[in-house]
Every structure is written in C-alpha cells, then in structure tokens.
C-alpha cells in the first residue's frame, strides 16, 4: 500500500506547546502509512533537533520573505512604499487596505502579499495548517499547497485571541476537518463558526508519559540548595501566560510560607516580570531558569506546579506536569478543568493574585498523589480514521 504524504505547516520549532505537541504527534504516526513533511517559515528553534531524521523539512521562504508586510500594520507598509518612491505599489496597497476595512477582514491583504508566490510544488495527500487559525498559515495551506485533503488544527481558545473571523469563514470552507485540542475549545469554535460545526473534531495534544518520566531521569534539576517549598511554572514568559500575576501571588504568600517560585521559559514579558519582582521586594524568591527543552526533572522535583495562564487551548505543560504526583494549581483557562478533573490534588482557581495564592495554600496542605497521568490508549486507529 502506498504511504500517504502528509504536510504540516507552522512558523518554527521554537520551544512551545504547539511545537512540542507536533513532535509528539509525529512519534505516533506509523511510518508504514505516512511519509511526513513539515513546512517551517523559520527553520529554527529548540525543538528542531527533536524531529526524527526521516521527517522532510521544507523551508517556506515565501512567507519569510514577506514577513514584514504580513506582520506589520498595512499602513506602515504603505508608508514604506511611499518613502521608497514605489507609488504604484503604494496606491495598489492602499486600495487593498480600504477593501479590507470595508469587508472587515484582512484576507485580501494576505492575498495581495502572497498571491504571486509559487507555493511548494510537491503534491500531498494531506496538508495541515497546524498553527491555525492564523491568516497567513491558513492562506498558504488553502491556496498554495496541492493536497487531496486539507485540515485545520486549532490549539487555543478562539474567543481570546484576535483572530480574523472573515478569513476563517472564507478559508475554512476548503478544510475537510478541523481538529480542536479540547472539549471547551471545540464548543467555543462551534458557537463562533456554526457553519463548520460538522467539520470539527476533538483531538487532544499527544503527551507521552513514559517518555517524559524517562527524560526526567536524565534532565537537570534544582541546584540552589533552597530548603523551603519550591513552586514551578513552565511556559513562554508573556502576558497571556500570567507570570506577572504569579509574582504578585508570591508576594501574598511570603509572610506565611518559606517558598521560592521558579520559572522555566523566556519571552517578551521577562523585563516586566523582573521589574515587578523588584518593586514588590520578592526578587530573591523569584528564579528565572531560562528555556529548557527538558524541564521534566524540575516538574518531578518541585513541591507544587502552577499554571497561571490567562488563556490556553489544551495546555501541554500542564498535561506534562500531570505525569508526576505533585499538587497542581491552574487558573480557569480553557481545558484546565477538563485536564484536572481526575486529579485529587489539583486545584482550578480564578485568574487573580489572590485566588492563585489561595490555591497554593490549599496545595501546600495536601500530599503528592500516586495517581498520575499515564500513557492512555492514544487511539492511533481513531487518528488514522480522521486523517483517512
């Protein structure tokens, strides 16, 4: 039987939940059935080395070459054309911008920027917009990739991100399936886009518990000799991940508890977090450990794991923390209750410094559990039927 050629498109292999979920997914795809291809706008990132050697990498340079035009506000691009004396380009771009404003969607801007690109000339059986809904990724899969079947894959709560609804309505017509990583995420998408309800299906991010436990044996862990309770958070340091609120929660706890909060990850909110820790006088009890492709020994050895996100789809770092027995506190983002419903020492709290601190106090009063997340039947047959 001929193997199916499957193509996944995303921006890069940076250390993040979407990228890690793809690494895990690829591991369970049977090689006797699939020839796996990955398109990367930026062929870089900490997880690039985790891709198996039999996976074919395609550099999607056409999006990278137009990166500024796609990511900058259109008026900035128009001003650049004017400044360089490209008056025809400026007038054409201005007209497209007006059309976008009138129609309430920037699909036509992406079409204007990318319409003359050639796309990848290979043909595939299945093409997956793995970072959707994202206007340029969805456009490229829909318009520039030749495939018998096209699929959208959504990793977040579409009500909390600034998605282009007009683009989704226009391009998702071409998708046979739309996979969504949590029950609540599917419910929200179906409500916002009822015309595609019959196309959506839940497919949780793949988490390989046995592999995570094995990696924890080889990974680095805490080395600062701290004798109090260690709290850990893993994730990109950004406003949506909530580290700034975690630091504020720490301030509320330090008068009563000997604790230190460790953060694994880097990101745009790092300076703000450092400044907030100094302002609150808790800088000595806040430790940023940087990005780590193997954070699992820290997850195993911390006393409490906390996920203080403002919003998620299916939080893969929370799912990974569930592979160990530590008490867990998570804010009430999409999928949190779904993931923690069977965990007796897991607590879901509202998103505020006060409620996170209260959840940590509860977590400090309970023990580790032997009931950890285990490798469940990954139901490869169901995945194959969905991809068929």
VENURNOR-V258309 format. One line per field, one symbol per residue. ss: DSSP state (a for helix, b for strand, c for the rest). phi: phi as a letter, one per 30 degrees, with the letter a starting at -180 (. if undefined). burial: 1 if it has 24 or more other ideal C-beta (glycine too) atoms within 12 Angstrom, else 0. Layout:
ss=???
phi=???
burial=???
This chain:
ss=cccbbbbbbbccccccaaaaaaaaaaaacccccbbbbbbbcccccccaaacccccbbbbcaaaaacaaaaaccaaaaaaaaaacccaaaaaaaaaaaaaaaaacccaaaaaaaaccccccccbbbbbbbbbbccaaaaaaaaaacbbbbbbbbbccccccccccaaaaaaaaaaccbbbbccaaaaaaaaaacaaaaaabbbccccccaaaaaaaaaaccccccccccbbbbbbccccaaacaaaaaaaaaaacccccbbbbbbbccccaaaaaaaaaaaccaaabbbbbcccccaaaaaaccbbbbccccccccaaaaaacccccbbbbbccccaaaaacccccbbbbcccaaaaaaaaaaaacccccccccccccccaaaaaaaac
phi=.dddccbcbadacddaddddddeddddcddddcbccbbcbdbdakdcddddeddddccdcdddddcedddcdeeddddddddddidddddddddddddedddciaceddddddcdcddidddcbdbbbddcddbedddddddccccbdbbbcbccbdddccddcdddeddddedcdbbdbdaddedddddddbddcedcdbdbdedbceddddddddcddbdbcidcddccbbbledaeddidddddddeedcddcbcbbccbckbldcddeddddddddicedccbccidbdbcdddddcddbcbccddabcbdddddddddbcdebbbdddejddedcdccdccbcbddaddddddddedddcccdcddcdcddedhdddeddddd
burial=0001111111111111111111111111100001111111101011110110001111010111010011000100110010000000000011011001000011111111110010110001111111111111111111111010111111111100101111110111011111111111110111011001001111111111101110110000110000011111111111011111111111111100101111111110110010011001010011111011111111111111111111111111111111111111111111110111001011111010101110111011000000011000010000100110
